Amino acid sequence: MGRTQHIQDSSNDFYAQERSKASFEVNDLSLVIWGSQEKIDRINKLQRICEEDPLIRYDPKHLGASREEIFILMAQRTRRMHELLGFHNTEDFNYVLSSHIDNQPFCGLHWKMFIPTIKYLGTDKQVKYWIPLAESHQIFGTYAQTELGHGSDVQSLETTATFDIDNQEFIINSPTLSSTKWWPGELGITSTHVVAFAQLLIDGKNYGVQAFIVQIRDTENHEPLPGITVGDLGVKMGYNAKDNGYLRMNNVRIPRENMLMRYAKVSKSGIFSKPKNEKVGYACMMEIRTDIITSCSLIMARTLTIGTRYSLFRTQFKDSNGIEKKVLDYQLQQEKIIPYIAETYALLAGGRKITRLHQQNIKNIFEREDFSLFKDYHAIASGCKAVYTARMLEAIEKVRQACGGHGFSAFSRFVDIYHEFSPFVTYEGENTVLSLQTASYLVKGLNKSLKGEKIPPFIEYLKCVVGIENEKFTAQSKREVLNIDLIRKCLRYKAAYLVSIASQKIMEGLEKGLSMKETWDSYAGINLVDASTAHVEYFTYTSFLEMIVEASNERVKEVLIKLCLLYGIQKLITNPSCFFENGYMAGEQFKMIKSAKEDLLYELRNEALSLVEAFCYSDGCLGALGRSDGKVYETLYEWASNQNRLNDIPVQKAIQAELRKIRDVSYMKPSL
């Protein structure tokens, strides 16, 4: 059959009608999200630029391109983005990447990891030498820490850097197969240099993992240098425009000055001076971790803008009047979409607080070598990274499913979003390991509290563990349930109770004769992760309350309060056994909480579109399903019929030939 040329125009004005149902002005909420009208205008300008530029704007024709084609395209896009924005303009650059670009650009790790690591860990002299070369792209670099055999367990890395005192050089080696550097982005084909993390060896003594700048390719012809074996890892689940690579080094010599020595130092005579805090080497990773945390809410908002618009566009099944209902008018669809909208705003608030803590921590460290905030920041950032990225990935997939068959199409953009951001749950700290790090902080804090010692304000709530068995849920009606401070107390109880249970579990393991490590690894892990998650949820909820207090518009405050309540109630309903194990809550009270959630879904249904549109995503970010003009079916058909490489040739002769062979074989008797 030939192609159908006539398509009925399905554009309509129901989005305008939906916006009119909101109880607040969208721009007033956008001001809460972005902070200023200037920032909103800047974002809108960036989106217009991206949509008008033929090289940057989304083009469905690129779907199905080979890796080689994608690499060339992303190199071109990277150059174009630099022409428009400049790599130094990291805020604009990052926003464009998270909203418009469907593959990772070149030089992301160069600017986000390689350069900051040198700035943080290098001496003034090293910074003065290396940074101009890197910022002018005379060299391209990446961050080479993870190995084939070790990732999160940094202290067990096997790459070695042996100090040769006679020649004032370090000799870098990959002594085993498992010591091969594995996964660094931009290592496979792009980078000329790496910051390599290796065990420092001096006179046979190991001084732990340190950072070294190693040149791996010639800066003129890009050939690997002697002793270097390097390449691309191959096709991955996503990120296929990023040349994640492997690297082996065999007796590669670098000058002593190539060890980054702002804090850890090796003198000419081979004397090692350790930093005041050995965790300082993770400073750059913590910055990336903070970026990941703050990105989660924006990625969810983009996903939910697509899902919410499509749920208002799509109609299915007729009501008693013979009129098809909008999908979002079904309670089950509301339950799939609206709680994630609430979580998006909660993660936005939590991300802001994490950013402020990170900025203060970095300032303390690099201005006066003050590490007093480091443990607290590391604990909450680690936990938030684990929880936020998991929720983000869950939201992308759940919202995609909520959009039915069309959500499975790459034209929906869900495929791009999922593939590009799914690595968040793994890189810069594997989520389970990070949750356990947070749990360790919590258990130690509880032990201090029980001894009457001072504990940080972030875990002040652990003081309520004493006498926690006497705490009770007090609400006797749905109206009393819908109180933001009551929900806060419930989440505080949940966090404190689960931390105390995890601590008890550790004591049980030790009493059974297990070592602390065995207890941690094989006996108490589930309880520890539950405690970490509950702590993050309480931190996020209190951060949300702070964001509400900072909002000046009363109507915006009212809708944010409803979202905060929904977020909190959703977390109470998730893993609720802790409320019954100690008699904190009765079954009838739990029923009230679930009923209160249903009321909030109903009340927030008319706010949904304006809540997601306040993030200011334009059509160019939202694929076929998220169009603001309602031309969803027209776009799907246009892209499928005219922007699809398989349809460029009416008859695929090679496939047709194989079909004939299949037809011929059909008449044959099977040989087995």
N, C-alpha and C positions, 0 to 999 in steps of 0.2 A: 504493500500500500504506500501511496505517496504521503507527503506531510500535509496535515490540515492547516490551512492558511488563516482561516477566520477564527478568532477567539473572542468570546464575549468579554467586555470590559467589566471587571469586578471591583473597580475602585469605588470607594464610598466614604462617607464622612463620620463613621462611627468612632474613630479615634478621637475626633474633636468632641463628640458627645461624651465619650468616656472621660476625657480630661475634665470636662465640666462637672463631673460627679465628685471630684476630689474636694476635700474640705480645706485645702491650702493652695497657695500659689506655688507652682513648680519652682520658679526661680528663687523663692525664699528658702526652699529646702536645698537647692543647688548651692546656695551661699553657705549653708552648714557643711555641705560635703567638700566644697572646694575652697572655702575661706574668704573669697572676695569676688566682686564682679569682674575685676581685672583678670583673675585666673579663669573665670568662666569664659570671658571673651577670648582669652588666649586659646583655650581648648577648642572653642568653636572655630577659631581661625585655623588652628592646626588641622582640624578635620576637613575644613574646606580645601586647604592646600592638598591634603592627601587624596581627596576625592577628585580633585581637578588634575592632579599630576598623572599622566598616562603610565608612568613607570611604577609609581607607588600604589595607586588605587587597586582595589581588588579586581581580579580578572579571572573568571571561572575557567578560561582557556588554559590556565596554568595547572589545573587539576590533572593529575596523571602524568605530569612531566617527569623525566628521568632525574636522578640525583645530579648528574652533570649539568643538565639544563637548569635545575633549581640553584645550583651553586653559582652559575653564571648570572642568573637573574638576581640572586641576593647580593652578589658583588656589585652589580649595577645599581640596585636599590640602595645599598649602603653608601655608595658614592653619591647618589642623588640626595639621600637624607643628609649627608654631610654638607652638601652644597646648600641645602635649604636651612638646616638647623645648626650644624656644627656639632662635632662630637663632644665638645666641652659643655654643650647645653644638655646635660644629662637628664634633667627633668622632662623637657619636651621630647627628647630622644626616647626615653623610657615609655612615655605615654603613647607615642606613635607605635612603638613596638608592641605594646600590650593591647592596642585597640585595632590597628589597621593592618599590620604586617602578618601574613599567614605562615611565615617561616622565619627562623632566627637569622639576623644579619651577620655579616662579617664583623670582626673586631669587638664583639660584645664582651668577651672574656678579657680581651686586651685592655678595655677601658674600665671594666667593672672589677677585675681581679688582679691582673698583672700590674697595672699602674698604681692602684691603691696599696697593694702589698709593698711595693718599693717605697711609696711615700710613708707608710706606717712603720715599716721595719728597717728601712735604709737610713744610713747616716746622712747628715746634710750634704756631705761630699758625694755620696752615692746618688742621692736624689738629684743633685745638680747635674751629675753626669748622665744618668739614665733617663730621667723623665723627659728632657727635651727630645731625645732620640725617639722615645716611645710616642710622645704626643704629636710629633711631626711624621710619624709612621716611617721613620728610617729603619725601625725594627718593629716586629710584631711579636707580641708575647702572650703567654697563657700561664695558668696556675697548675702545676703538676704535683699533686699530692697523692691522690688515690692510686693504688696499685692493683694489679690483677688479684692478689691474695688478700689485700687489706684495704678497707675503706674507712669506716667509722673508727676503727681501732688504730688511731694515728700513731700511737707510741710503738706499735709493732711493725711499722713500715720497715722494709728490708733494704731499700736503696742506701748505699753508703757514700760518705764523703770523708776520705782519709787525708789528714793533713800531712803534707810533705814539707817538713821544716827547711830542708836544704834548698828547695826550689821555691819556697813560699807559695805553694799551690795546694789546691784540694784535688784529689783524684776521685772522680765520681764513677761508681760502678753499680750495675744491676746484677747482683751475684747469683740470683736464682730466677727461674721462670716467673714465680709469683711476685718477684720484685719489679716486674715490668710496669711502668706507669701506664695506667689504663683508665680511660674515660675523659681525660681533660679535653674540654671543647677547644677547637681551633688548633689542636695539636697535630692532627692528621696530615693536613696539607698547607696550613696557613702560617703557623708561627715560625719565627726565626730564633726566638729565645723562650726560655721557660724560667719561672721561679720554681725550682725543684726542691722538694722537702726530702731530706736524707738524714740518716743517723751519722752524727759527727764522731769520727774516730781520731783520737790523738794518742800516739804511743800505745795503741792497743786498747785504750779505755774509751768506752762509749759515753758521750755527753748528751745523748738524746737527739731528738729531731730538730734540725735547724733549716733555715731557708737559704738557697744559693741560686744566683743567676747563672744559667748555663746557656751558651749559644749552641743551637742544634742544627742550624742551616746557614749556608752562605747568604749574606744579605744582597748579593748581586745576582747570582744565578739560582738561588733557592735550593741548591743541592745539599743533602745531609752531609754534615761534617764527618771526618774520620772518627770512628768509634761510636757513631750514632746509628741506630736502627729505629726508624719512625714510619708510621703509616696510619691510615684511617681504619676505624673499627668495622665499618660496613653498615648495612641498613639496620635501622632501629625501629621501635614502635612509633616514634615521633622524632622531632628534631633532626630530620634528615638533611636539612640544609646546614647543619652544624657538623664539622669534621672532628667529632670525638675521636681521639687517637690513642695509639700505644707508643711507648718510647722505651728503648733499652740503651744503656750507656756502658761502654766498655773502655775503662781507663781513660776517661775524658778529663783532661786537666783544665782547671780554671784558676785564675789568680786568687790569692787570699782575699783580695778586696771584693771579690764577687760573693762572699758571704754577707748577707744583710745583717749589719752590726750596730743598729741603733741601741739595742738592748743586750742581746747575747753577743759576745765578742771572743775572738781568738787573736791573741797578740802575735807578733813576729816570732817570739820565742816559744809559741805553742801553749801559752797559758789561756785557759778558758775562763771567761767571766760570765756567770749566768745572770739573767734578768731578775728584777725584784719579784716579778710574777711570771712564771713560765707559760701562763695562758696567753700572754701578750701576742704570741704568734698567731692566735686565732682571731685577732682583731678584724682582719679583712673579711674572714669568713662570716663573722658576726654582722658585718655591714651588709653582705649579700643576704644573709638570713633575714635581716630586717627588711630589706627590699622585697623579699619573697612574701613575708608576712603582710606588708602593706599592699602588695599587689593582689592578694587573694580576694579582697572585697571588690576591687575593680573588675576582676575577671568574672566573678559571680554576677556582678551588676550587668555586665555585657551579656552574659548567658541569659539572665533573667529578663532583660529587655526583649531579647528574641522570643523567649518562651511566653512572656506575658502578652506581648503584642499578638503573637500567633494564637494564643488561647482566647483572645478577644476577636480575632478575625475568623477563626474556624468555628463553624456551626455544625452541630450533629444532633440528630434525632428531634422529632417534633414534639412540642408541648400540646396541651389540650386544645389549643387554638390553631393547631396545624403549623406553628411557626418554629423553625429550627432554633435551638438554644445555642448561645455562645458557650464554648467549652468551659470557660472560666466560671460560668454560672453553676456548674456542677460542683458540689461540695468536695468531691474527691479530687477534682482538678485544683481547687483552691488549696487543698491540703498538700498537693504536690508542689505548688508554686510559692504560696504566700509565706510559709515558715522559712523558706530560703531567702526571701526578701528581707525578713526580719533578721536572719543570720548575717546577711550582707551588711546591714547597718551596724550590727554588733561587732563584726570583724573590722569594719571601718574604724569604729571607736577604739577597739583594742589595738589595732595597727598604729593609730595615732599616738597612743600612750607608749607603745614600744619604741616608736621613732624618737620620742622625746627622751626616753631613758637611754637609748643608744647614743644620741647626741651628747647627753650629759656625761655618759660613761667615757666616750671617746675624748671629750674635752678634758675630763679629769686625768685620763691616762697620758695624753700627749702634751698637755700643758704643764703638769706637775707630777707625773708618774704616780697618780693616786688611783689605786685599784679597789677602793672601798665599795664601789657600786658594782664591780664586775660580776661577782658571784650572783647577786640578786638579779641583775640584768640577764646574765647567761641563763639562769634557771627559768625565768619567765619567757624569755625569747625562745629557748629550746622547746618548751612545752607548747607555746603558741604556734611555732612553726609546724610541729607535729599535728596539732589539732586543726589549725586553719587550712593547711594544704589538703588534709584528708577531707574536710568538709567541702572545700572548693571542688575537689575532684568528684566527690559524691554528688554535689549539686549539678555539675555539668552533665553527668550521666543521667540523673533523675529527671532533670528538665528536658534533656533530649528525649527520653522515653515518654515524657508527658506530651511531646509534640507528635507522637504517633509515627506513622511511616515516613512522613516528610522530614521528621527529625533525623532519620537515618541517612538522608541524602547529604552529600558533602556541600550542596548548595545552601544548606541551613547554616553553615559555618560552625556547627557543633563539632564536626570532625576536626577541623583546624584547631579549635580552641582546646579540645581534649588532648590531641596529640602534642600540641605545643606546650601545654602547661602540666601534663601528667608527670613529667620528671620532677616537678616541685616536691613530690612526696619522698623522693629519694636523694636528690643531690643536696649538697651543703648540709648534710646531716640526715642519716636515715631515721625515719620517724619513731620507730620503736626505741632505738638507742637514745634519741633526744628525750622521749617521754621518761625513760628510766633515769636520765640525768636530772630531770626536774624532780622526779620522785625521791631521788637521793637527797636533794636539797630540802624537800619537805619533811622527810623522816628525821633528818638531822635537826631541822628547825623545831619539830615537835619534841624531840628529846631535850633540846635546850629549854623549851618552854616548860616542860614538866619538871625540870630542875630549877625553875625560877630564874633562868638566865634571860638576858635581853635577846629578842628576836627582831628581824627586820620588819618594817611596817607592811611589806607585801604579804607577810604570812601572820600578821597580828591575830587573825581570826582563829589560829590554832590554839589560842589560849582557852577557847570555849570547849576544848576537848574534855577538860576537867568538868565533870558534871553534865556531860553531853547526854547521858542517859535520861536526864530529867527534862530535856527540852521537848516541847510538843508543838505540833502544828495547831494554830489557834483559830483559823477561819472556820466559820460555821455557815457561810453562804457564799454563793458565787460572787456577790458584790464585794465581800471581804477578801476573796481570793485575788481579785483584780486590783491589787495594791502593790506598787513597785517595791516598797520596803519589805513587805511580807515575803515576796518572791526572793528578794535578796537574802533574807534570813534563811529561807529554805535552801538556797544554793550554798550559803555559808555552812549550814548544817551538813549538807551532802559532802562538801569538800572536806570539812573537818572530820566527819565520821569515817570517810573512806581513807583519809591519811592515817587515822588511828587504827583502822582495821589492817592496813598495810604494815604498820609498825608492829602490831600484834602478830601478824603472820610471820614477820621476820623473827620475832622472839620465839615463836613456836618452832621454826626451823632450827634455830640454835639449840633449843631444848631437846630436839630430836637427835642432836649430835652432828648436825650438818655444819660445815664451815659457813662463814658469812658469804663467801662467793657462791657456794653451792646453794645456799638459801636464796640468794638474789637471783641466780640463774635458773634454778629448777623448782623452786617452791613458792616464791612470793611474786613472781613477775606479773601475773594477771592483776593482782591487787594493786601493785605499784603503778601500773599504767592507768588503772581506773582512778587512782588517787590523783595522778598527774592531770588527767583529763578533767576531773571535777574542779581541780584548782584553776585550770585555764578558763573553764566556763565561769567560775566565780569572778576571776580577774576581768574577763571580757564583759560580764554583766555590770560590774561596778564601773568599768570604763565607759560603758554605754550611758549609765546614769550621769557620769561627769559630762558627757557630750550633751545630754539633755539640759543640764544646768547651764551650760555655756550658750545654748541656743536662745536667741532673743525674741523670736517670733512665737507668739502664743499658740497659733494654729499649728505651726510646725512642731512645737513641743507636744501638743496633744497627740499628734499622729506618731511621733517618736516614742512617746510613753506606751502607746498600744503595741508598737513593734518591740519595744523592750520587754513588755509583759509577755508577748508571744514567744520571744526568744527564750526568756527565763522559764516559762511554762513548758516549752518544748524540751528543755534540758531536764526539767523535773520528771517529765514523762519517760524520757530516755533513761534506762537503767534505774528504775525506781525502787528496786528491792531494798536499798539502804533505808528507805523511809519506813519500812515495815519490820525490819529485823530487830529494831530497838524500840518499837512502839511509838515512833515519832508521829505517825499519821495513821488514821483509820481508813478502811476501804471506802466508806461513804465520802470522806474528804477527798480522796483521790479521784473519785467519780466527779466531784465538783470541779476539780482542776481540769479534767478532760473536757467537761462541758464548757468551762470558761474558755478553753482553747477554741472550741467550735464557734462560740460567740465572737471571738476576736477574728477568726477567719471570715465570718460573715460581715463584720464591721469594716474590715480592711479590704474587702473585695473591690469596693468602689474607689479605693485609694491606690490600688495596685499599679495601674499604668503610670500615674504621676510619680509614684515612689521610684520606679525604675528609670523613668525618663529624666528624673532630677540628676542622674549621673551624666547626662548630656551626650550619650552616644548617638552618632549620626547613622544614616542608612548605610554608609560605606563600611561600617563595622559589623553589620547585622545580617548580611546574607539575604536570601530570598524571603525567609519567613518573618524577618523583622522590619520589613519595609513600612515606612510611615504613611504611604499613600494607599495601602491596602491592596496593591497589585501583586499579591503573593503568587496566585496561580499563573498569571501572565509571565512573571519573572521565571518561575520554575520551568514553564514551557519554553520560553525564549532561551534560557541557558541550556536546557536539555537538548533542544533541537538545533540551535545555532552556535552554541559555545562549547560543544562537546566534540572532542577530537575524533571519536569513533564515528561521528556523523559527517565528518568532512568528506569522506569518500562514500558514495552511495552503496557500493558493493566492496566488501573487504575480500579481495580475491583469494588470499592465502587461507582465510577462514573458510571461505566457500569451498575451496579444494578439500580441506579436511572434512567438511560436512559430507561431501560426496563419498569420501573414503569410509566414513561412518555408515553411510547409507549402504554402500557396497558390502561392508562387513556384516551388516544386519542379516543378510541372506545366507551367511556362512554358519556352519555348525561350530560351536565353541570347541577349542582344542583341549580344554581341561574338563 
